[in-house]
Amino acid sequence: PPEPLAGACSLKVTYVFAIPASWSLARKRDALAGRLPATSARTGDLDNLTKLLLDGLEDAGWVANDSVVVELDARKIYGERAGYMVSLRLLP
């Protein structure tokens, strides 16, 4: 944005982790269908991942301070490829 968001914001983030190649086809299907939660130690702690994201949003100038995020929806899932999806919006 032209200026960092300074008002109350809502953040929704989904962290997507690649399915290990060593997993069986049945286990891969379960992971893609959402029947296998991303609880492996390799996926990291949800709170730590989100803290890094909030710090990055502040450093990149998207928010004036990470304290403006007052609403949070965060989850970890498995997918075909690793990545993340982020939605940040200013609350009314």
C-alpha positions in Angstrom: 0.0 0.0 0.0 1.1 3.6 -0.4 1.1 3.9 3.4 1.3 1.3 6.1 -2.1 0.3 7.6 -2.4 2.0 10.9 -6.0 1.1 11.9 -7.3 -2.2 13.3 -6.8 -5.0 10.9 -7.8 -8.6 10.3 -5.3 -11.2 9.1 -6.1 -14.5 7.6 -3.3 -16.8 6.8 -2.9 -20.4 5.6 0.5 -22.0 5.6 0.8 -24.8 3.1 3.4 -27.5 3.5 4.5 -29.9 0.8 3.7 -33.5 1.4 6.8 -35.6 1.9 7.7 -37.7 -1.1 8.3 -40.7 1.1 4.7 -40.9 2.2 2.4 -43.6 0.8 -0.2 -42.7 -1.8 -3.0 -43.4 0.8 -1.3 -41.0 3.3 -0.8 -38.4 0.6 -4.5 -38.6 -0.4 -5.5 -38.2 3.3 -3.3 -35.2 3.6 -4.6 -33.5 0.5 -8.2 -34.2 1.6 -7.5 -32.5 4.9 -7.9 -35.7 7.0 -4.2 -35.5 8.1 -3.4 -32.3 10.0 0.0 -30.6 9.5 1.3 -31.4 13.0 4.8 -32.6 12.1 7.7 -30.9 13.8 8.9 -30.0 10.3 6.0 -27.6 9.8 6.9 -25.5 12.8 4.7 -23.9 15.5 1.8 -21.9 14.3 2.5 -19.1 16.7 6.1 -18.8 15.6 5.2 -18.8 11.9 2.6 -16.1 12.5 5.0 -14.0 14.5 7.5 -14.1 11.6 4.7 -13.1 9.2 3.6 -10.2 11.3 7.2 -9.0 11.7 7.6 -9.3 7.9 4.4 -7.3 7.2 5.7 -4.5 9.5 9.2 -4.6 8.0 7.7 -4.5 4.4 5.5 -1.5 5.3 2.1 -3.2 5.0 1.2 -2.4 8.7 2.5 0.5 10.8 3.0 -1.9 13.7 2.0 -5.6 14.1 -0.1 -4.6 17.1 -2.7 -3.2 14.7 -3.7 -6.8 13.8 -6.6 -7.4 16.2 -8.2 -10.3 14.5 -6.4 -13.5 13.4 -7.3 -16.7 11.6 -4.3 -19.0 11.0 -4.0 -22.6 10.0 -1.5 -25.1 8.7 -2.3 -27.6 5.9 -0.6 -30.0 3.5 -0.7 -29.3 -0.2 0.9 -30.2 -3.5 3.4 -27.3 -3.1 4.6 -25.3 -0.2 3.6 -21.7 0.2 1.2 -19.5 2.0 -2.0 -17.5 1.4 -2.5 -14.2 3.2 -5.4 -11.8 3.5 -5.0 -8.6 5.3 -7.9 -6.1 5.6 -8.7 -3.0 7.4 -11.6 -3.4 9.8 -14.4 -0.8 9.7 
